Amino acid sequence: MSASSVLAHVGNESTLVETISKNSFSFVTIGGFLISFLVILASLYPKSSEAFKISVFVLITIISLGITFYLSGTTIYKNNKSATGGPVHWHADFRIFTCGEELDLIKPTGFFNRIGKTDLHEHGDKRIHVEGVVMDKRDISLSNFFKVIGGNLAYGEFNFPGREKYERFIDGDKCEDGREGKLQVFVYKTEGMEIKQNKIADYPEYVLSGESKIPPGDCIIFEFTPDEKDKTDQICNFTKIAIDKGKFNYIK
């Protein structure tokens, strides 16, 4: 099978899963509406015939069972087709520095206190949250994370909704000292009981490690700086604490 055929197959499966997910919401909504209608109808005619009551009861049962079986089937299908074999709860910490200044993402608002989607979001804690079924590991790449929160991460370009304003940085933009900056991305990655720091060349496509705790989950540092470097001096708080307490050995 050719590479294009494989990609087309994966794309078709992904599209099918997305369609099933959207249909699930519609199915439940319509089913709930029909059940509510039947309940109201039965309450309006309390002295109706026994046959009418039985018919209403049977219809409610059929609709309820239909919703249950549909949701169960789609859940099993998604789990079988997913890259993770079912729901996960993963995390990765990050920090963003531009010309030496640390920046935060926009403050989350609303009932769920998050920015992003249900399965990929941030809570104002400088932590990427992956919650649910991951159909394709590319869904939890750095570029996709910034896409779902309203930003953009590409080679030499970094945009995101910041705490004070919408931030935009392109390689060649100047810092306050007049020097041209460049976007560089680093990751503290855990291997066994050791933590190693690497510079990520293909940072838009970088896929988060599948870990719940930090560490062994990733610590990712974004730096827009005039200074070309192989490593960064910046580090995420929980990763630093784990190293300082001797829980992990940092290989410099």
Secondary structure as UniProt FT lines:
FT   HELIX           3..44
FT   TURN            46..47
FT   HELIX           50..81
FT   STRAND          87..98
FT   TURN            99..100
FT   STRAND          101..103
FT   TURN            110..113
FT   STRAND          114..116
FT   STRAND          120..122
FT   STRAND          127..133
FT   HELIX           137..140
FT   HELIX           142..148
FT   TURN            149..150
FT   STRAND          152..154
FT   TURN            155..156
FT   STRAND          157..162
FT   STRAND          166..170
FT   TURN            171..172
FT   TURN            176..177
FT   STRAND          182..191
FT   TURN            192..193
FT   STRAND          194..199
FT   TURN            201..202
FT   HELIX           203..205
FT   TURN            214..216
FT   STRAND          219..225
FT   HELIX           237..244
FT   TURN            245..246
FT   STRAND          249..251
//
